[in-house]
């Protein structure tokens, strides 16, 4: 995960006082407000709205 992928708020309490985690896990973050640690992980791209050319459906 790149350095650009940083959370804007804690997924648990919503606070914005986040710091990079000290754990060995890449993408780990710590919330200073609720004292929780969490990890960001990129899973991949979604295929929403993508149509295959050989699907036989109407083309937009």
C-alpha positions as CSV (number, residue, x, y, z in Angstrom):
1,X,0.0,0.0,0.0
2,X,1.4,3.4,-0.9
3,X,1.8,6.3,1.5
4,X,-1.1,8.1,-0.3
5,X,-3.6,5.6,1.1
6,X,-4.1,7.1,4.5
7,X,-7.4,7.1,6.4
8,X,-9.1,10.4,7.1
9,X,-10.8,9.2,10.3
10,X,-11.0,6.2,12.7
11,X,-13.4,3.6,11.5
12,X,-14.4,2.9,15.2
13,X,-14.9,6.4,16.7
14,X,-14.7,8.8,13.8
15,X,-11.9,10.9,15.3
16,X,-9.2,12.3,13.1
17,X,-6.2,12.0,15.5
18,X,-4.5,9.1,13.7
19,X,-0.9,8.1,13.6
20,X,1.0,5.4,11.6
21,X,1.1,2.2,13.7
22,X,4.2,1.0,15.3
23,X,3.3,-2.7,14.5
24,X,5.3,-4.5,11.9
25,X,2.2,-4.8,9.8
26,X,2.2,-2.5,6.7
27,X,-0.8,-0.2,6.6
28,X,-1.3,-0.2,10.4
29,X,-2.8,2.9,12.0
30,X,-3.4,3.9,15.6
31,X,-6.2,6.2,16.8
32,X,-5.2,8.3,19.8
33,X,-8.8,9.1,20.7
34,X,-10.1,5.6,21.3
35,X,-6.8,3.8,21.6
36,X,-7.5,1.3,18.9
37,X,-5.3,0.0,16.1
38,X,-6.4,-1.0,12.7
39,X,-4.9,-1.9,9.3
40,X,-5.7,-0.8,5.8
41,X,-5.5,-3.4,3.1
42,X,-6.0,-2.9,-0.7
43,X,-8.2,-5.8,-2.0
44,X,-8.4,-4.9,-5.7
45,X,-10.6,-3.3,-8.3
46,X,-14.3,-4.0,-8.5
47,X,-15.8,-5.0,-11.9
48,X,-19.0,-2.9,-11.6
49,X,-20.3,-1.6,-14.9
50,X,-17.8,-3.5,-16.9
51,X,-19.3,-5.5,-19.8
52,X,-17.6,-8.2,-21.8
53,X,-17.6,-7.8,-25.6
54,X,-18.7,-11.4,-26.1
55,X,-21.6,-11.2,-23.5
56,X,-24.2,-10.8,-26.2
57,X,-26.0,-8.0,-24.3
58,X,-26.9,-4.6,-25.6
59,X,-24.0,-2.2,-25.9
60,X,-24.2,1.2,-24.4
